[in-house]
């Protein structure tokens, strides 16, 4: 789960988007949705801003780096990535607020229902694994768990891989090789990565986020 956010120069001292009243904001000129989101958010907050328009997001980013604006707006994950390319990444910070809802996920070719189901349930398996405490390190030991949900996930009980046309160990293999959802998030964009993006909405439903998956049945 991603969304439009703000990256600011530390020199302006802003800790939240609510402190951006009157700020000059670099933004891509033809990013219609982003500009509408920005205008609506500032209007709702009864705040003003000065848009600094560029033909492309790349040019807007260069404008921010050159000090032509106080703030750069765009997808938060993109801002985190861009921050690392700055000459001095520590001089900029991505603020916590999101002003839009932009969920991201895997895409498959329309009409290939079998592959769609495999991709969909692969993601569900990784989310379920995190909720059940199954990791790449303990997955072998968890095959002897007393929890029926864990045994179904790992193909020890239940319908196994029949509905997907896969081997009974399909979910076990995924978890063994790449880990559960939390491990993958931490490694690629979270605490163990250079980006260090907080889980936020991407935490599990019972841990302050909205990520959840149906049980393996």
C-alpha positions as CSV (number, residue, x, y, z in Angstrom):
1,X,0.0,0.0,0.0
2,X,1.5,3.3,-1.2
3,X,0.3,6.8,-1.7
4,X,1.3,10.3,-2.6
5,X,3.5,12.0,-0.1
6,X,6.1,14.7,0.5
7,X,9.9,14.8,0.7
8,X,11.2,18.0,2.3
9,X,14.6,19.6,2.8
10,X,15.6,19.3,6.4
11,X,16.5,23.0,6.5
12,X,12.8,24.0,6.5
13,X,12.4,22.1,9.7
14,X,9.0,20.5,8.9
15,X,8.2,17.3,10.7
16,X,4.7,16.8,9.2
17,X,2.8,17.9,6.2
18,X,0.7,20.1,8.4
19,X,3.7,22.4,8.6
20,X,3.9,23.0,4.8
21,X,1.7,26.1,4.6
22,X,3.1,28.5,2.0
23,X,5.8,26.0,0.8
24,X,7.1,25.9,-2.8
25,X,6.4,22.3,-4.1
26,X,8.0,20.8,-7.1
27,X,5.6,18.6,-9.1
28,X,5.3,17.2,-12.6
29,X,3.1,19.4,-14.7
30,X,1.1,16.6,-16.5
31,X,0.7,14.5,-13.3
32,X,-3.0,15.3,-13.2
33,X,-4.1,13.1,-10.4
34,X,-1.1,14.2,-8.2
35,X,-1.8,17.9,-8.8
36,X,-5.5,17.3,-8.0
37,X,-4.6,15.4,-4.8
38,X,-2.3,18.2,-3.8
39,X,-4.8,21.0,-4.4
40,X,-7.6,19.1,-2.6
41,X,-5.4,18.3,0.4
42,X,-4.2,21.9,0.9
43,X,-7.7,23.3,0.4
44,X,-9.1,20.9,3.0
45,X,-6.4,22.0,5.5
46,X,-7.0,25.6,4.6
47,X,-3.3,26.0,3.7
48,X,-1.6,27.5,0.6
49,X,1.3,26.4,-1.5
50,X,3.3,27.5,-4.5
51,X,3.5,24.8,-7.3
52,X,6.8,24.7,-9.2
53,X,6.0,22.8,-12.4
54,X,8.3,20.6,-14.4
55,X,7.8,18.6,-17.6
56,X,8.8,15.3,-16.0
57,X,9.2,13.8,-12.5
58,X,12.9,13.5,-13.1
59,X,13.2,17.2,-13.8
60,X,11.1,17.9,-10.7
61,X,13.5,15.8,-8.6
62,X,16.4,17.7,-10.0
63,X,14.7,21.0,-9.2
64,X,14.2,19.8,-5.6
65,X,17.9,18.8,-5.4
66,X,18.9,22.2,-6.8
67,X,16.9,24.0,-4.2
68,X,14.2,25.4,-6.5
69,X,11.5,24.3,-4.1
70,X,11.2,23.2,-0.4
71,X,9.2,20.1,-1.1
72,X,8.9,17.3,-3.8
73,X,5.7,15.4,-4.0
74,X,5.1,11.9,-5.5
75,X,4.6,8.3,-4.5
76,X,6.2,7.8,-1.1
77,X,8.1,4.6,-2.1
78,X,9.5,6.6,-5.1
79,X,10.5,9.4,-2.9
80,X,12.3,7.1,-0.5
81,X,14.2,5.7,-3.5
82,X,15.0,9.1,-4.9
83,X,16.3,10.3,-1.6
84,X,19.1,7.8,-1.7
85,X,20.3,9.3,-5.0
86,X,20.7,12.8,-3.6
87,X,24.2,14.2,-3.1
88,X,23.5,14.3,0.7
89,X,20.5,12.0,1.5
90,X,20.5,13.0,5.1
91,X,19.6,16.6,4.0
92,X,16.1,15.4,3.1
93,X,13.3,13.5,4.8
94,X,10.1,11.8,3.6
95,X,7.2,13.0,5.8
96,X,4.8,10.4,7.3
97,X,1.6,11.6,5.7
98,X,0.0,10.1,2.6
99,X,-2.6,12.2,0.7
100,X,-3.8,9.4,-1.7
101,X,-4.4,5.7,-1.7
102,X,-2.3,3.8,-4.3
103,X,-2.2,0.1,-3.7
104,X,0.4,-1.8,-5.7
105,X,0.5,-5.4,-6.6
106,X,1.5,-8.1,-9.2
107,X,-0.2,-8.0,-12.6
108,X,-0.8,-11.0,-14.9
109,X,-2.1,-11.4,-18.4
110,X,-5.9,-11.3,-18.7
111,X,-7.4,-14.7,-19.4
112,X,-4.7,-16.9,-17.8
113,X,-6.8,-17.8,-14.8
114,X,-4.5,-20.6,-13.7
115,X,-1.5,-18.4,-13.5
116,X,-3.5,-15.6,-11.9
117,X,-4.6,-18.0,-9.1
118,X,-1.0,-19.1,-8.5
119,X,0.3,-15.6,-8.3
120,X,-2.6,-14.5,-6.0
121,X,-2.2,-17.4,-3.6
122,X,1.6,-17.2,-3.5
123,X,1.1,-13.7,-2.1
124,X,-1.6,-15.0,0.3
125,X,0.8,-17.8,1.5
126,X,3.5,-15.3,2.3
127,X,1.1,-13.1,4.3
128,X,-0.4,-16.1,6.1
129,X,3.1,-17.4,6.9
130,X,4.0,-14.1,8.7
131,X,0.7,-14.2,10.7
132,X,1.4,-17.8,11.7
133,X,5.0,-17.1,12.6
134,X,6.5,-19.3,9.8
135,X,9.8,-17.9,8.5
136,X,12.5,-19.0,6.1
137,X,14.6,-20.0,9.1
138,X,12.0,-22.1,11.0
139,X,9.9,-23.5,8.2
140,X,11.3,-27.0,8.4
141,X,10.6,-27.2,12.1
142,X,7.1,-25.8,11.6
143,X,6.2,-28.8,9.5
144,X,5.8,-30.6,12.8
145,X,3.6,-27.9,14.3
146,X,0.5,-28.8,16.3
147,X,-1.4,-25.9,14.6
148,X,-3.7,-27.2,11.8
149,X,-3.4,-23.8,10.0
150,X,0.4,-24.1,9.8
151,X,0.1,-27.7,8.6
152,X,-2.4,-26.7,5.9
153,X,-0.1,-23.9,4.8
154,X,2.9,-26.1,4.4
155,X,1.0,-28.9,2.6
156,X,1.1,-31.4,5.5
157,X,-2.7,-31.5,5.8
158,X,-5.8,-30.4,3.8
159,X,-6.2,-30.0,0.1
160,X,-2.5,-29.3,-0.4
161,X,-1.7,-28.0,-3.9
162,X,-4.6,-29.6,-5.7
163,X,-6.6,-26.4,-6.4
164,X,-3.7,-24.8,-8.0
165,X,-2.3,-27.8,-9.8
166,X,0.9,-27.6,-7.8
167,X,2.9,-29.9,-5.6
168,X,1.8,-30.1,-1.9
169,X,5.0,-28.3,-0.9
170,X,4.4,-25.2,-3.1
171,X,4.0,-22.8,-0.2
172,X,6.8,-24.4,1.8
173,X,9.1,-23.9,-1.1
174,X,8.2,-20.2,-1.4
175,X,8.7,-19.6,2.3
176,X,12.0,-21.6,2.4
177,X,13.5,-19.7,-0.5
178,X,12.3,-16.1,0.0
179,X,10.6,-16.0,3.4
180,X,7.3,-14.7,4.6
181,X,5.8,-11.3,3.7
182,X,7.5,-9.5,6.6
183,X,10.9,-10.9,5.7
184,X,10.5,-9.9,2.1
185,X,9.3,-6.4,3.0
186,X,12.2,-5.9,5.5
187,X,14.8,-7.1,3.0
188,X,13.7,-5.1,0.0
189,X,12.2,-1.9,1.3
190,X,12.0,-2.1,5.1
191,X,14.4,-2.0,8.0
192,X,17.1,-4.2,6.5
193,X,17.2,-2.3,3.2
194,X,18.7,1.1,2.4
195,X,15.2,2.6,2.0
196,X,14.0,1.7,5.6
197,X,10.3,2.4,4.8
198,X,8.2,1.8,7.9
199,X,5.5,-0.9,7.5
200,X,2.6,1.4,8.1
201,X,-0.5,0.1,6.3
202,X,1.6,-2.8,5.1
203,X,1.8,-4.3,8.6
204,X,-0.6,-7.2,9.3
205,X,-4.2,-6.6,10.2
206,X,-3.6,-7.5,13.8
207,X,-0.5,-5.4,14.1
208,X,-1.7,-2.0,13.1
209,X,-1.9,-2.4,9.3
210,X,-4.4,-3.7,6.7
211,X,-2.5,-6.7,5.2
212,X,-4.4,-9.9,5.5
213,X,-5.0,-13.1,3.5
214,X,-7.7,-15.8,3.5
215,X,-6.7,-19.1,5.3
216,X,-5.5,-22.1,3.3
217,X,-8.6,-24.3,3.1
